Amino acid sequence: MKPLMFETFVCSMAMMSFVALAGPIARVLGLEPWQVGGAMTASGIAWMIMARFWGGLSDRRGARRWTA
């Protein structure tokens, strides 16, 4: 369980770091603020929709099968 908790922690930190770094990265790439906002919005919606799918799959087949 500890490796899974560590992986969750690292992924969460990476996502939060991206929020802080998105502005400078967008400026370097020449993107408009609405483009960065759109990408973040799309990823959040996709995460929300897919969480339900993966949760249901985990409930039907067991979480260990998907995490091991």
C-alpha positions in Angstrom: 0.0 0.0 0.0 2.9 2.4 0.7 4.1 2.4 -3.0 0.6 3.3 -4.1 0.3 6.1 -1.6 3.7 7.4 -2.7 2.6 7.3 -6.3 -0.6 9.2 -5.5 1.4 11.8 -3.6 3.9 12.3 -6.5 1.1 12.5 -9.1 -0.8 15.0 -7.0 2.3 17.2 -6.6 3.0 17.0 -10.3 -0.5 18.3 -11.1 -0.2 21.1 -8.6 3.2 22.0 -9.9 1.8 22.2 -13.4 -0.8 24.8 -12.3 2.0 27.0 -10.9 4.2 26.5 -14.0 1.5 26.7 -16.7 1.8 30.5 -17.0 5.5 30.7 -17.6 5.4 27.7 -19.9 2.6 29.3 -21.9 4.6 32.5 -22.4 7.6 30.5 -23.6 5.4 28.6 -26.1 3.5 31.7 -27.2 0.1 30.5 -26.1 -2.8 32.7 -25.1 -4.1 32.5 -21.6 -7.5 31.1 -22.8 -5.6 28.2 -24.5 -3.9 27.2 -21.2 -7.2 27.6 -19.4 -9.0 25.5 -22.0 -6.4 22.7 -21.6 -6.7 22.7 -17.8 -10.5 22.7 -18.0 -10.5 19.8 -20.5 -8.1 17.8 -18.4 -10.2 18.4 -15.3 -13.4 17.3 -17.0 -11.7 14.2 -18.5 -10.4 13.3 -15.0 -13.8 13.7 -13.5 -15.5 11.6 -16.2 -12.9 8.9 -16.2 -12.8 8.6 -12.4 -16.3 7.2 -12.5 -15.4 4.7 -15.2 -12.2 3.5 -13.4 -14.0 3.4 -10.1 -16.8 1.2 -11.5 -14.2 -1.0 -13.1 -12.3 -1.3 -9.9 -15.5 -2.2 -8.0 -16.4 -4.9 -10.5 -13.0 -6.5 -11.0 -11.0 -5.5 -7.9 -8.6 -2.7 -7.4 -5.5 -5.0 -7.0 -5.9 -6.2 -10.6 -5.5 -2.7 -12.0 -2.8 -1.4 -9.6 -0.5 -4.4 -9.4 
